Amino acid sequence: MTITLRPENEELIAQAMQTGAYQSPDEVIGRALRMLHSEEEWLLDHKAEIAAKIERAFGQFDRGEFLSAEESQADMERRKAAWFRERR
């Protein structure tokens, strides 16, 4: 099989190899494909849960239960800080 990569993808492969974690482009691509497969499996396994959360969010939005962009950003910053504190 012959694969043609865009220059930006070749650069990403080169950067990954420069870390020393990979010995060849094939190793980088193999790792990327395994991660992609794992992500797709997770999404399939959680499809119903994700759909339910999306529906709940649409319902909240329809009822006017949503945050402004600024409130949302502040909420995410609070959650992020709490997450980091829990892991220390």
PyRosetta script that sets phi, psi and omega in degrees:
from pyrosetta import init, pose_from_sequence

init()
pose = pose_from_sequence("MTITLRPENEELIAQAMQTGAYQSPDEVIGRALRMLHSEEEWLLDHKAEIAAKIERAFGQFDRGEFLSAEESQADMERRKAAWFRERR")
pose.set_psi(1, 134.5)
pose.set_omega(1, 176.5)
pose.set_phi(2, -108.4)
pose.set_psi(2, 131.1)
pose.set_omega(2, -179.6)
pose.set_phi(3, -122.2)
pose.set_psi(3, 132.8)
pose.set_omega(3, 175.9)
pose.set_phi(4, -106.1)
pose.set_psi(4, 125.1)
pose.set_omega(4, -178.6)
pose.set_phi(5, -105.7)
pose.set_psi(5, 146.2)
pose.set_omega(5, 172.8)
pose.set_phi(6, -70.8)
pose.set_psi(6, 152.0)
pose.set_omega(6, -178.4)
pose.set_phi(7, -54.7)
pose.set_psi(7, -37.5)
pose.set_omega(7, -178.9)
pose.set_phi(8, -67.1)
pose.set_psi(8, -31.2)
pose.set_omega(8, 176.5)
pose.set_phi(9, -74.5)
pose.set_psi(9, -36.9)
pose.set_omega(9, 174.8)
pose.set_phi(10, -60.6)
pose.set_psi(10, -40.0)
pose.set_omega(10, 180.0)
pose.set_phi(11, -65.3)
pose.set_psi(11, -40.9)
pose.set_omega(11, 177.9)
pose.set_phi(12, -62.9)
pose.set_psi(12, -39.5)
pose.set_omega(12, 177.5)
pose.set_phi(13, -64.9)
pose.set_psi(13, -44.0)
pose.set_omega(13, 179.0)
pose.set_phi(14, -61.2)
pose.set_psi(14, -42.1)
pose.set_omega(14, 178.6)
pose.set_phi(15, -63.1)
pose.set_psi(15, -41.7)
pose.set_omega(15, 178.9)
pose.set_phi(16, -62.8)
pose.set_psi(16, -40.1)
pose.set_omega(16, -179.8)
pose.set_phi(17, -68.4)
pose.set_psi(17, -32.8)
pose.set_omega(17, -179.4)
pose.set_phi(18, -65.7)
pose.set_psi(18, -20.8)
pose.set_omega(18, 178.1)
pose.set_phi(19, -70.3)
pose.set_psi(19, -19.4)
pose.set_omega(19, -178.0)
pose.set_phi(20, 89.6)
pose.set_psi(20, -3.2)
pose.set_omega(20, -178.8)
pose.set_phi(21, -78.2)
pose.set_psi(21, -18.4)
pose.set_omega(21, -177.1)
pose.set_phi(22, -129.7)
pose.set_psi(22, 142.2)
pose.set_omega(22, -178.7)
pose.set_phi(23, -96.9)
pose.set_psi(23, -16.3)
pose.set_omega(23, -176.8)
pose.set_phi(24, -153.0)
pose.set_psi(24, 160.1)
pose.set_omega(24, 175.2)
pose.set_phi(25, -57.8)
pose.set_psi(25, -34.9)
pose.set_omega(25, 179.5)
pose.set_phi(26, -60.4)
pose.set_psi(26, -38.8)
pose.set_omega(26, 178.1)
pose.set_phi(27, -65.0)
pose.set_psi(27, -41.3)
pose.set_omega(27, 179.7)
pose.set_phi(28, -63.4)
pose.set_psi(28, -48.7)
pose.set_omega(28, -178.6)
pose.set_phi(29, -65.1)
pose.set_psi(29, -40.1)
pose.set_omega(29, 177.1)
pose.set_phi(30, -59.6)
pose.set_psi(30, -45.5)
pose.set_omega(30, 178.6)
pose.set_phi(31, -62.6)
pose.set_psi(31, -44.2)
pose.set_omega(31, -179.9)
pose.set_phi(32, -61.7)
pose.set_psi(32, -41.2)
pose.set_omega(32, -180.0)
pose.set_phi(33, -67.9)
pose.set_psi(33, -38.4)
pose.set_omega(33, 177.2)
pose.set_phi(34, -64.3)
pose.set_psi(34, -41.4)
pose.set_omega(34, 178.6)
pose.set_phi(35, -65.0)
pose.set_psi(35, -42.6)
pose.set_omega(35, 177.9)
pose.set_phi(36, -60.2)
pose.set_psi(36, -45.1)
pose.set_omega(36, 179.1)
pose.set_phi(37, -61.5)
pose.set_psi(37, -44.2)
pose.set_omega(37, 179.7)
pose.set_phi(38, -61.7)
pose.set_psi(38, -43.3)
pose.set_omega(38, 178.9)
pose.set_phi(39, -63.0)
pose.set_psi(39, -43.9)
pose.set_omega(39, 179.7)
pose.set_phi(40, -64.9)
pose.set_psi(40, -39.0)
pose.set_omega(40, 176.1)
pose.set_phi(41, -61.9)
pose.set_psi(41, -44.2)
pose.set_omega(41, 179.8)
pose.set_phi(42, -61.1)
pose.set_psi(42, -45.7)
pose.set_omega(42, 179.6)
pose.set_phi(43, -60.6)
pose.set_psi(43, -41.8)
pose.set_omega(43, 178.3)
pose.set_phi(44, -65.1)
pose.set_psi(44, -41.4)
pose.set_omega(44, -179.4)
pose.set_phi(45, -66.6)
pose.set_psi(45, -25.3)
pose.set_omega(45, -176.8)
pose.set_phi(46, -112.6)
pose.set_psi(46, 16.9)
pose.set_omega(46, -175.2)
pose.set_phi(47, -56.3)
pose.set_psi(47, -48.1)
pose.set_omega(47, -178.2)
pose.set_phi(48, -64.0)
pose.set_psi(48, -42.3)
pose.set_omega(48, 179.4)
pose.set_phi(49, -63.3)
pose.set_psi(49, -43.2)
pose.set_omega(49, 179.3)
pose.set_phi(50, -63.9)
pose.set_psi(50, -45.1)
pose.set_omega(50, 179.7)
pose.set_phi(51, -61.3)
pose.set_psi(51, -40.4)
pose.set_omega(51, 179.4)
pose.set_phi(52, -63.9)
pose.set_psi(52, -41.1)
pose.set_omega(52, 179.3)
pose.set_phi(53, -66.5)
pose.set_psi(53, -38.1)
pose.set_omega(53, 177.9)
pose.set_phi(54, -65.1)
pose.set_psi(54, -44.2)
pose.set_omega(54, 178.2)
pose.set_phi(55, -61.8)
pose.set_psi(55, -42.1)
pose.set_omega(55, 178.3)
pose.set_phi(56, -61.6)
pose.set_psi(56, -41.2)
pose.set_omega(56, 179.7)
pose.set_phi(57, -64.8)
pose.set_psi(57, -41.6)
pose.set_omega(57, 177.5)
pose.set_phi(58, -62.4)
pose.set_psi(58, -40.7)
pose.set_omega(58, 177.6)
pose.set_phi(59, -62.1)
pose.set_psi(59, -43.6)
pose.set_omega(59, 178.3)
pose.set_phi(60, -62.2)
pose.set_psi(60, -41.9)
pose.set_omega(60, 179.7)
pose.set_phi(61, -63.8)
pose.set_psi(61, -44.1)
pose.set_omega(61, 179.1)
pose.set_phi(62, -59.6)
pose.set_psi(62, -33.0)
pose.set_omega(62, -180.0)
pose.set_phi(63, -86.6)
pose.set_psi(63, 1.4)
pose.set_omega(63, -180.0)
pose.set_phi(64, 80.3)
pose.set_psi(64, 17.1)
pose.set_omega(64, -178.7)
pose.set_phi(65, -96.2)
pose.set_psi(65, 73.8)
pose.set_omega(65, -180.0)
pose.set_phi(66, -143.9)
pose.set_psi(66, 163.4)
pose.set_omega(66, -179.4)
pose.set_phi(67, -98.9)
pose.set_psi(67, 152.1)
pose.set_omega(67, 172.2)
pose.set_phi(68, -69.6)
pose.set_psi(68, 169.3)
pose.set_omega(68, 179.0)
pose.set_phi(69, -58.9)
pose.set_psi(69, -41.3)
pose.set_omega(69, -179.2)
pose.set_phi(70, -67.4)
pose.set_psi(70, -42.9)
pose.set_omega(70, 178.2)
pose.set_phi(71, -64.0)
pose.set_psi(71, -40.4)
pose.set_omega(71, 179.2)
pose.set_phi(72, -63.2)
pose.set_psi(72, -44.0)
pose.set_omega(72, 178.8)
pose.set_phi(73, -61.9)
pose.set_psi(73, -44.5)
pose.set_omega(73, 179.6)
pose.set_phi(74, -63.6)
pose.set_psi(74, -41.4)
pose.set_omega(74, 178.5)
pose.set_phi(75, -61.3)
pose.set_psi(75, -44.6)
pose.set_omega(75, 179.5)
pose.set_phi(76, -64.3)
pose.set_psi(76, -38.7)
pose.set_omega(76, 178.0)
pose.set_phi(77, -64.3)
pose.set_psi(77, -41.3)
pose.set_omega(77, 177.4)
pose.set_phi(78, -62.9)
pose.set_psi(78, -44.6)
pose.set_omega(78, -179.7)
pose.set_phi(79, -63.8)
pose.set_psi(79, -41.3)
pose.set_omega(79, 179.7)
pose.set_phi(80, -62.9)
pose.set_psi(80, -44.9)
pose.set_omega(80, 179.4)
pose.set_phi(81, -62.4)
pose.set_psi(81, -41.7)
pose.set_omega(81, 178.9)
pose.set_phi(82, -64.6)
pose.set_psi(82, -40.2)
pose.set_omega(82, 179.6)
pose.set_phi(83, -61.5)
pose.set_psi(83, -44.7)
pose.set_omega(83, 179.2)
pose.set_phi(84, -65.4)
pose.set_psi(84, -39.9)
pose.set_omega(84, 178.9)
pose.set_phi(85, -61.9)
pose.set_psi(85, -39.5)
pose.set_omega(85, -179.0)
pose.set_phi(86, -65.7)
pose.set_psi(86, -26.5)
pose.set_omega(86, -175.6)
pose.set_phi(87, -94.0)
pose.set_psi(87, -0.4)
pose.set_omega(87, 178.7)
pose.set_phi(88, -87.9)
pose.dump_pdb("model.pdb")
